[in-house]
Amino acid sequence: MRDATDFVISVAYWPLTARGFALNTNLLETNLINLGVVLALLVYLGRGVLSNLLNNRERTILHAIRDAEDRYKEAADRLDQARARLRRAGVRADEIRMNGLSAVQREKRDLVNSADGDLARLEDSKNATIRFEEQRAIEQVRQQVARLALERAVKALDIRLNNELHSDTIEHRIGLLKGMAGNN
């Protein structure tokens, strides 16, 4: 700042023209001097402001970059965590799928075994029922055959037996019984 004041003061002490204080009408000359003065003042006075603005802007940009890098790292960490969770979920889904498939196979096998057992029991029950019905039918046939045979025998005896044959048969049987009683 001191340089600027010295410059302005030194300009004030320039010797005045012989005619006194006058206006310079040469536009090119006056604009260059004015521009030089303005530029010198701007450079001298604005240097601190401009450097402060640039430093502030640089700090703001660096801070924004650091924040962006931090957010990027956080996002990358969250992405890695999400990928890890996704892998774990995929593994768990595969386990559940495999457990489901094995459970389905086990249930299918159990159902087939149960159906086979039920079928075998039904087959055994059917066979037992058939055997029972066969035995009952055979017993009925035997009873009918025995009844018919007895009826035929009675008819045949009635036809063949007369009183004399009947008496001889009774005496013969009595004799047999006496012989058995004598042997004991």
Secondary structure as UniProt FT lines:
FT   HELIX           2..12
FT   TURN            18..19
FT   HELIX           27..160
FT   HELIX           163..183
//
